[in-house]
Amino acid sequence: MSKKNHAHVSETPATQLLRQHKVAFTEHVYDYVEHGGTAESSRQLGVPEHEVVKTLVMQDEKAQPLIVLMHGDCQVSLKELARQIPCKKVEPCKPDVAQRHSGYMVGGTSPFGTRKVMPVFVESGILALERICINGGRRGYLVGISPQVLTQLLQARPVQCAIRAE
């Protein structure tokens, strides 16, 4: 096997899926900081936090899991999301439940290659960006991709439920 010249992070289910579908992506490694979130990764990588996308595992009133992809500098309006999906209510999954559904550790959750197939909803503003950085399946590891990959590969449905974080 030929060695590439750049540092390569070990394969994750996410990168395997991206490679399998021949998706071009860049790899961005940073020092994971507990509860540092997208503010930390965007600071370390020099990427606007608005372009760093967080992967949130949530559930509806029937405890059916779903994924919400949101700008790093925004929060999800759960009411608005529930209205648009539509369902009665949406709430974040507890970390252990999120981990069980996704197969990823919290802080390293990628929407690609999840253990369980879940519906994916993406804040529509994300699709308007040129490139995004999204978790590559482990803590301290983002992949840079075209946001169109989200709709093509994950059939992500656009929603408008962003609240600008104060």
Secondary structure, DSSP 8 states (H G I E B T S, - for coil): ----SS------HHHHHHHHTT---EEEE----TTTHHHHHHHHHT--GGGEEEEEEEEETT--EEEEEEETTEEE-HHHHHHHTT-S-EEE--HHHHHHHHSS-TTS--STT-SS---EEEEHHHHTSS-EEEEEEETTEEEEE-THHHHHHH--EEE--EEE--
